[in-house]
Amino acid sequence: MRRFAELTQASHEAARLIVAIAQSCAAMGRLFIMALAGGATPQTLYRLLAAPPYAEQLPRAYTHLFWGDERCVPPDHPASNFGMSQTLLLAPLGLPAPQIHRMRGEIRPPAAGAQNYEQHMRQFFMDHARPGHFPRFDLILLGMGADGHTASLLPNSPALAESDRWVVAVDGARAAPPLDRLTLTLPVLNRADNVIFLVAGKAKARLVQAIVADKTTAARKYPAALVQPAGRLLYLVGEKAGE
């Protein structure tokens, strides 16, 4: 856990780490495969990555971007995680369309959207990445809700018990905003080489501290505490949420 006074400082650290991991993958001659987070917290980070100096350092030809979760809305909807990423990161960065792998939240029913994304992921990882029963992301970026949820793995959701699927649909009636969602599952998150939580605000900082202090107890209440990857796990916390 690394604490920073401001979210902007934490976002700069996240940007440096993302670029370093991407460059390491490119130096080995393989793709850099990352899953993006949605919501408000990573917006500062995405603006940083889309501009100098980070945009110039990112090996764009090697970079492929996926999403950790999506609201079940069209990509031009104000609540779309992809739409936010497209505006702040993808369009300014100029990443080629074949390297952008969005969750199609508009597919109905949501279970069909989850199946569509899982099939796409399975084909991509079989063709371009390291083999395994679950995909192995180089980096997954996650946020955390005030209730301890991460991606769209909500407290008490049946999705938390999923042990085989890569992507599932989640009933978001009690989420904010109250929209159904698609999410990567815990086995996928826990297969990653690197997981970075980017967290803003004092209340969430206390939640992270509780998870770090006693992960076993926290795991009974907070889905985020169930993220225990085989690789590196890092919490970057900006004590003040504002820029």
C-alpha positions as a Markdown table, in Angstrom:
| # | Residue | x | y | z |
|---|---|---|---|---|
| 1 | Met | 0.0 | 0.0 | 0.0 |
| 2 | Arg | 1.4 | 3.4 | -1.0 |
| 3 | Arg | -0.3 | 6.5 | 0.3 |
| 4 | Phe | -0.3 | 9.9 | -1.5 |
| 5 | Ala | -1.7 | 13.2 | -0.4 |
| 6 | Glu | -3.6 | 13.7 | -3.7 |
| 7 | Leu | -5.2 | 11.4 | -6.3 |
| 8 | Thr | -3.1 | 13.2 | -8.9 |
| 9 | Gln | 0.1 | 11.9 | -7.2 |
| 10 | Ala | -1.2 | 8.4 | -7.0 |
| 11 | Ser | -2.2 | 8.6 | -10.7 |
| 12 | His | 1.3 | 9.6 | -11.7 |
| 13 | Glu | 2.7 | 6.6 | -9.9 |
| 14 | Ala | 0.1 | 4.4 | -11.6 |
| 15 | Ala | 1.1 | 5.8 | -15.0 |
| 16 | Arg | 4.8 | 5.3 | -14.3 |
| 17 | Leu | 4.1 | 1.6 | -13.4 |
| 18 | Ile | 1.9 | 1.0 | -16.4 |
| 19 | Val | 4.5 | 2.3 | -18.8 |
| 20 | Ala | 7.3 | 0.3 | -17.0 |
| 21 | Ile | 5.4 | -2.9 | -17.2 |
| 22 | Ala | 4.4 | -2.2 | -20.9 |
| 23 | Gln | 8.0 | -1.5 | -21.8 |
| 24 | Ser | 9.2 | -4.7 | -20.1 |
| 25 | Cys | 6.7 | -6.8 | -22.1 |
| 26 | Ala | 7.7 | -5.1 | -25.4 |
| 27 | Ala | 11.4 | -5.6 | -24.5 |
| 28 | Met | 10.6 | -9.4 | -24.3 |
| 29 | Gly | 8.9 | -9.2 | -27.7 |
| 30 | Arg | 5.4 | -9.9 | -26.5 |
| 31 | Leu | 2.2 | -8.0 | -26.2 |
| 32 | Phe | 1.3 | -5.9 | -23.2 |
| 33 | Ile | -2.3 | -6.9 | -22.2 |
| 34 | Met | -4.1 | -4.7 | -19.7 |
| 35 | Ala | -7.6 | -4.5 | -18.3 |
| 36 | Leu | -8.9 | -1.0 | -17.6 |
| 37 | Ala | -11.1 | 0.1 | -14.7 |
| 38 | Gly | -14.2 | 2.2 | -15.0 |
| 39 | Gly | -15.8 | 4.9 | -12.8 |
| 40 | Ala | -14.5 | 8.3 | -11.8 |
| 41 | Thr | -11.3 | 7.5 | -10.0 |
| 42 | Pro | -9.1 | 6.5 | -13.0 |
| 43 | Gln | -10.1 | 9.5 | -15.1 |
| 44 | Thr | -7.0 | 11.5 | -13.9 |
| 45 | Leu | -4.8 | 8.6 | -14.8 |
| 46 | Tyr | -6.3 | 8.2 | -18.3 |
| 47 | Arg | -5.7 | 11.9 | -19.0 |
| 48 | Leu | -2.0 | 11.5 | -17.9 |
| 49 | Leu | -1.5 | 8.4 | -20.0 |
| 50 | Ala | -2.9 | 10.1 | -23.1 |
| 51 | Ala | -0.5 | 13.0 | -22.9 |
| 52 | Pro | 3.3 | 13.5 | -22.8 |
| 53 | Pro | 5.5 | 12.2 | -21.3 |
| 54 | Tyr | 3.6 | 8.9 | -20.7 |
| 55 | Ala | 2.0 | 8.7 | -24.1 |
| 56 | Glu | 5.4 | 8.9 | -25.8 |
| 57 | Gln | 6.8 | 6.2 | -23.6 |
| 58 | Leu | 4.0 | 3.7 | -24.0 |
| 59 | Pro | 4.8 | 1.0 | -26.6 |
| 60 | Arg | 1.6 | 1.4 | -28.4 |
| 61 | Ala | 2.2 | -1.2 | -31.1 |
| 62 | Tyr | 2.4 | -3.8 | -28.4 |
| 63 | Thr | -0.5 | -2.6 | -26.2 |
| 64 | His | -3.9 | -4.3 | -26.1 |
| 65 | Leu | -6.6 | -3.0 | -23.8 |
| 66 | Phe | -9.5 | -4.9 | -22.3 |
| 67 | Trp | -12.0 | -3.9 | -19.5 |
| 68 | Gly | -12.5 | -5.3 | -16.1 |
| 69 | Asp | -16.2 | -4.4 | -16.1 |
| 70 | Glu | -18.9 | -2.5 | -18.0 |
| 71 | Arg | -22.4 | -1.2 | -17.4 |
| 72 | Cys | -25.1 | -2.8 | -19.6 |
| 73 | Val | -25.5 | 0.3 | -21.8 |
| 74 | Pro | -24.5 | 1.4 | -25.3 |
| 75 | Pro | -20.9 | 2.8 | -25.7 |
| 76 | Asp | -22.2 | 6.3 | -26.2 |
| 77 | His | -24.2 | 6.3 | -22.9 |
| 78 | Pro | -23.0 | 8.6 | -20.1 |
| 79 | Ala | -22.6 | 5.6 | -17.8 |
| 80 | Ser | -20.4 | 3.6 | -20.2 |
| 81 | Asn | -16.9 | 2.7 | -18.9 |
| 82 | Phe | -15.8 | 2.4 | -22.5 |
| 83 | Gly | -17.2 | 5.8 | -23.4 |
| 84 | Met | -15.3 | 7.5 | -20.6 |
| 85 | Ser | -12.1 | 5.7 | -21.6 |
| 86 | Gln | -12.6 | 6.5 | -25.3 |
| 87 | Thr | -12.9 | 10.2 | -24.6 |
| 88 | Leu | -10.1 | 10.5 | -22.1 |
| 89 | Leu | -7.6 | 7.9 | -23.2 |
| 90 | Leu | -8.2 | 6.0 | -26.4 |
| 91 | Ala | -9.0 | 8.8 | -28.8 |
| 92 | Pro | -6.2 | 11.0 | -27.7 |
| 93 | Leu | -3.7 | 8.1 | -27.6 |
| 94 | Gly | -4.7 | 7.0 | -31.1 |
| 95 | Leu | -4.6 | 3.3 | -30.3 |
| 96 | Pro | -5.6 | 1.2 | -33.4 |
| 97 | Ala | -9.1 | -0.3 | -33.2 |
| 98 | Pro | -7.9 | -3.9 | -33.4 |
| 99 | Gln | -6.0 | -3.3 | -30.1 |
| 100 | Ile | -9.1 | -2.1 | -28.3 |
| 101 | His | -11.3 | -4.9 | -26.9 |
| 102 | Arg | -14.4 | -3.4 | -25.4 |
| 103 | Met | -17.2 | -5.2 | -23.5 |
| 104 | Arg | -20.4 | -4.9 | -25.5 |
| 105 | Gly | -22.7 | -3.8 | -22.7 |
| 106 | Glu | -25.6 | -3.2 | -25.1 |
| 107 | Ile | -26.0 | -6.9 | -25.9 |
| 108 | Arg | -29.2 | -8.3 | -24.5 |
| 109 | Pro | -29.7 | -10.3 | -22.3 |
| 110 | Pro | -26.6 | -9.4 | -20.2 |
| 111 | Ala | -25.7 | -13.0 | -20.0 |
| 112 | Ala | -25.3 | -13.1 | -23.7 |
| 113 | Gly | -23.0 | -10.1 | -23.5 |
| 114 | Ala | -20.9 | -11.9 | -20.9 |
| 115 | Gln | -20.7 | -14.9 | -23.1 |
| 116 | Asn | -19.7 | -12.8 | -26.1 |
| 117 | Tyr | -16.8 | -11.1 | -24.3 |
| 118 | Glu | -15.6 | -14.4 | -22.8 |
| 119 | Gln | -15.6 | -16.0 | -26.3 |
| 120 | His | -13.6 | -13.0 | -27.7 |
| 121 | Met | -11.1 | -13.2 | -24.8 |
| 122 | Arg | -10.7 | -17.0 | -25.2 |
| 123 | Gln | -9.9 | -16.6 | -28.9 |
| 124 | Phe | -7.5 | -13.7 | -28.4 |
| 125 | Phe | -5.6 | -15.3 | -25.5 |
| 126 | Met | -5.3 | -18.6 | -27.4 |
| 127 | Asp | -3.9 | -16.8 | -30.5 |
| 128 | His | -1.7 | -14.1 | -29.0 |
| 129 | Ala | -0.9 | -14.7 | -25.3 |
| 130 | Arg | 0.4 | -17.3 | -22.8 |
| 131 | Pro | -1.8 | -20.4 | -22.6 |
| 132 | Gly | -3.7 | -21.4 | -19.4 |
| 133 | His | -7.1 | -22.3 | -18.1 |
| 134 | Phe | -7.6 | -18.6 | -17.3 |
| 135 | Pro | -6.2 | -15.6 | -19.1 |
| 136 | Arg | -3.0 | -14.1 | -17.8 |
| 137 | Phe | -3.1 | -10.3 | -18.0 |
| 138 | Asp | 0.1 | -8.4 | -17.6 |
| 139 | Leu | -1.8 | -5.8 | -15.6 |
| 140 | Ile | -5.3 | -5.3 | -14.3 |
| 141 | Leu | -6.3 | -1.9 | -13.0 |
| 142 | Leu | -9.0 | -1.9 | -10.4 |
| 143 | Gly | -11.0 | 0.6 | -8.4 |
| 144 | Met | -12.8 | 0.1 | -5.1 |
| 145 | Gly | -16.3 | 1.2 | -4.0 |
| 146 | Ala | -17.3 | 2.5 | -0.6 |
| 147 | Asp | -18.9 | -0.9 | 0.0 |
| 148 | Gly | -15.7 | -2.8 | -0.9 |
| 149 | His | -16.7 | -3.9 | -4.3 |
| 150 | Thr | -14.2 | -4.0 | -7.2 |
| 151 | Ala | -14.8 | -4.3 | -10.9 |
| 152 | Ser | -18.6 | -5.2 | -10.7 |
| 153 | Leu | -18.0 | -7.9 | -8.1 |
| 154 | Leu | -20.6 | -6.6 | -5.6 |
| 155 | Pro | -21.0 | -7.8 | -2.0 |
| 156 | Asn | -23.0 | -11.0 | -1.6 |
| 157 | Ser | -23.2 | -11.4 | -5.4 |
| 158 | Pro | -23.3 | -15.0 | -6.7 |
| 159 | Ala | -20.5 | -13.9 | -9.1 |
| 160 | Leu | -18.1 | -14.1 | -6.2 |
| 161 | Ala | -18.4 | -17.9 | -6.1 |
| 162 | Glu | -17.7 | -18.3 | -9.9 |
| 163 | Ser | -14.8 | -20.7 | -10.4 |
| 164 | Asp | -15.0 | -21.5 | -14.1 |
| 165 | Arg | -16.3 | -18.6 | -16.2 |
| 166 | Trp | -14.1 | -15.7 | -17.3 |
| 167 | Val | -16.9 | -13.1 | -17.6 |
| 168 | Val | -20.4 | -13.0 | -15.9 |
| 169 | Ala | -23.4 | -10.8 | -15.9 |
| 170 | Val | -24.3 | -9.2 | -12.6 |
| 171 | Asp | -27.6 | -7.8 | -11.3 |
| 172 | Gly | -26.9 | -4.2 | -10.6 |
| 173 | Ala | -30.2 | -3.2 | -9.1 |
| 174 | Arg | -28.5 | -2.3 | -5.8 |
| 175 | Ala | -25.4 | -0.8 | -7.4 |
| 176 | Ala | -24.7 | 2.9 | -8.2 |
| 177 | Pro | -25.8 | 3.6 | -10.8 |
| 178 | Pro | -28.5 | 0.8 | -10.7 |
| 179 | Leu | -27.6 | -0.9 | -13.9 |
| 180 | Asp | -26.9 | -4.5 | -14.8 |
| 181 | Arg | -23.2 | -5.1 | -15.4 |
| 182 | Leu | -20.6 | -7.4 | -17.0 |
| 183 | Thr | -17.5 | -8.2 | -15.0 |
| 184 | Leu | -14.4 | -10.3 | -15.1 |
| 185 | Thr | -14.4 | -13.0 | -12.4 |
| 186 | Leu | -12.1 | -13.5 | -9.4 |
| 187 | Pro | -10.2 | -16.4 | -11.0 |
| 188 | Val | -9.3 | -14.0 | -13.9 |
| 189 | Leu | -8.3 | -11.2 | -11.6 |
| 190 | Asn | -6.2 | -13.5 | -9.5 |
| 191 | Arg | -4.3 | -14.9 | -12.5 |
| 192 | Ala | -2.8 | -11.5 | -13.4 |
| 193 | Asp | 0.9 | -10.7 | -13.2 |
| 194 | Asn | 0.1 | -7.3 | -11.7 |
| 195 | Val | -3.0 | -5.9 | -10.1 |
| 196 | Ile | -3.1 | -2.2 | -9.2 |
| 197 | Phe | -5.9 | -0.7 | -7.1 |
| 198 | Leu | -6.2 | 3.0 | -7.6 |
| 199 | Val | -8.2 | 4.4 | -4.7 |
| 200 | Ala | -9.3 | 7.9 | -3.8 |
| 201 | Gly | -10.5 | 9.5 | -0.6 |
| 202 | Lys | -10.0 | 9.0 | 3.2 |
| 203 | Ala | -12.9 | 6.6 | 3.7 |
| 204 | Lys | -11.6 | 4.2 | 1.0 |
| 205 | Ala | -8.1 | 4.6 | 2.4 |
| 206 | Arg | -9.4 | 3.3 | 5.7 |
| 207 | Leu | -11.0 | 0.4 | 3.9 |
| 208 | Val | -7.7 | -0.5 | 2.2 |
| 209 | Gln | -5.9 | -0.3 | 5.5 |
| 210 | Ala | -8.4 | -2.7 | 7.0 |
| 211 | Ile | -7.9 | -5.1 | 4.0 |
| 212 | Val | -4.1 | -4.9 | 4.3 |
| 213 | Ala | -4.2 | -5.4 | 8.1 |
| 214 | Asp | -6.4 | -8.5 | 8.1 |
| 215 | Lys | -7.3 | -9.8 | 4.7 |
| 216 | Thr | -9.1 | -12.9 | 6.1 |
| 217 | Thr | -11.5 | -10.9 | 8.1 |
| 218 | Ala | -12.0 | -8.3 | 5.3 |
| 219 | Ala | -12.7 | -11.0 | 2.7 |
| 220 | Arg | -15.9 | -11.9 | 4.6 |
| 221 | Lys | -17.2 | -8.4 | 3.9 |
| 222 | Tyr | -15.4 | -6.8 | 1.0 |
| 223 | Pro | -15.0 | -8.4 | -2.5 |
| 224 | Ala | -11.9 | -6.4 | -3.1 |
| 225 | Ala | -10.2 | -8.4 | -0.3 |
| 226 | Leu | -10.7 | -11.5 | -2.4 |
| 227 | Val | -8.4 | -10.2 | -5.1 |
| 228 | Gln | -5.2 | -12.0 | -4.2 |
| 229 | Pro | -3.3 | -12.5 | -7.5 |
| 230 | Ala | -0.4 | -14.9 | -8.2 |
| 231 | Gly | 1.7 | -11.9 | -9.1 |
| 232 | Arg | 2.1 | -8.4 | -7.6 |
| 233 | Leu | -0.7 | -6.6 | -5.8 |
| 234 | Leu | -0.4 | -2.9 | -5.1 |
| 235 | Tyr | -2.8 | -0.3 | -3.6 |
| 236 | Leu | -2.2 | 3.3 | -4.7 |
| 237 | Val | -4.2 | 5.5 | -2.4 |
| 238 | Gly | -4.8 | 9.3 | -2.9 |
| 239 | Glu | -6.0 | 10.6 | 0.4 |
| 240 | Lys | -7.8 | 13.5 | -1.3 |
| 241 | Ala | -10.0 | 12.6 | -4.2 |
| 242 | Gly | -9.8 | 15.9 | -5.9 |
| 243 | Glu | -7.3 | 16.8 | -8.6 |
